[in-house]
Amino acid sequence: MSLSSQELLENNPIKIEKDYCQKGFIKQMLQKHENLKYADINIQELKLEVWDYNSEVDKKQQKLIDRKNLLIDKRQEIEILKSIIQIPDRIKTRNASIAQIRKEVEENLSGLGYKGIYLFATKMSSPYTDSKELRETAIRHITPIAVEHTNGSFISSITTLKKKESFDDEFYRYIKEEIQGTCNVEAEIINTLNRRGSYFVFLAKINTKPLQKKVDVNISEEYGKPENTIILNTLKDNKQIKNISDIGIPKDEIRKIKNEVKQWEALIEAENERIQSIEHDFILAGKRKTDAIYEEIDVLDQEFFRKSNQLKTLINDYTDVDFSLDHLEKTINLALQDIDNKISNIDKEIIKEEENRLFAKYQIMVSTSGDYFTRVADETIKIQQELIDTYAKVENYVRVAELENDNYRKSVSNDTEYQRYFDKLWIFPEPGEGDFFRITIVIKFVLEKPGKSWRWW
């Protein structure tokens, strides 16, 4: 019954370790085991089994290499997905753009004013009241009413626009929240002080801007509305103009007021329609810009959701790192380091497996003329050196992975050059059918990076 290669090696007592591989020691070992002889059938089986043994080494290494290449591919995927950490900042920038657009819309709208014709009519308690004071009182009490009426019209206008154009609620709320209001007298139409009749009439074209500085609409309560006073938005409350006769305004003055209101009415309506059109254009332009940004944010949100799920799967499946969305950048860096460590460990396993590989020269003829043991020892040293010269240096045996411009590639590095150093050998003597022997030498190496001066070949 023949021995397997592993059994042949293990049961072969002529095993020479590196520290003893010298001619004298080899000769002693041959002399000590001079009765150990192998037949041709043993050597043929040895050849086959060494081949099978090395094939098994190749298979194990290939599994390791496949695992390493898989990790390299997954590392590349994680590295590419790492860009996800920039998405929150990109969303933040987009939201800042929305705030800026809203501010621009507000600034544009703040320059727009709605027109109105407002009447202040009062019965004076004293004919000596100062005319300037009367005018200031009129403006002070017209202002909150004009602002309140204009803001109501403005809100009604943008509400109608919202229903028509379906812009988002947030933008709509923003515009409403920014409504404040100020107004100024654009034209004094009537400023009549009649001391004999003890009345004062002030009719003016008022320009009200809803998005400028806030005016307290309760100002009338603060200052107190004068007695026997009527304040009207004449375009809205035209029919109530006649009621000022109740506080002593003569009919000819009322006719004059109505005539003036009628003359201004068409112009005011045209101006307000034009302002409303410009206002809508500003709002819709802002809406289009914010809609586009909201779409970008939605795309970014979806990208973040998709990529974070991909990352979670990759990290959970290929690393020992706990996935944390709250500490995403740290998680990714830990995962990359974990994969690097795994790749490094696989490289070590590949090298370790390579050290199991066997090299041999089979059935080398040795003449027995002279001292048999000396001739076999000499031939052993010669074959050892030939095998070292042939197989010792292994450049770039282990491929390492480099990151270059976000593209992960397998590359050759001089830092991964390995050297085979002699470790041990086995001698298989085979008597020939004549005055000769044949010897078979099986040799084993260890792999290390070069520079070990104490090693010898």
Buried (B, 14 or more C-beta within 10 A) or exposed (E): EEBBBEEBBEEBEBBBEBEEBEEEBBBBBBEEBEEBEBEEEBBEBBBEBBEEBBEEBEEBBEBBBEBBBEBBEBBBBBBBBBEBBEBEEBBEEBEEBBEEBBEBBBEBBBEBBBBBBBBBBBBBEEEEBEEEEBBEBBBBBBBBBBBBBBBEBBBEBBEEBBEEEEBEEEBBEBBBEBBBBBBBBBEEBBBBBBEEBBBBBBBBBBBBBBBBEEBEBEBBEEEEEBEBBBBBBBBEBBEEBBBBBEBBBBEEBBEBBBEBBEEBBEEBEEBBEEBBEBBBEBBBBBBEBBBEBBEBBEEBEEBBEEBBEBBBEBBEEBBEBEBEEEEBEEBBBBBBEBBBEBBEEBBEBBBBBBBBBBBBBBBBEBEBEEEBBBBBBBBBBEBBEBBBEEBBBBEBBBBBBEEEEEEBEEEEEEEBBBBBBBBBBBBBBBEBEEEBBBBBBBBBBBBBEEEEEEBEB
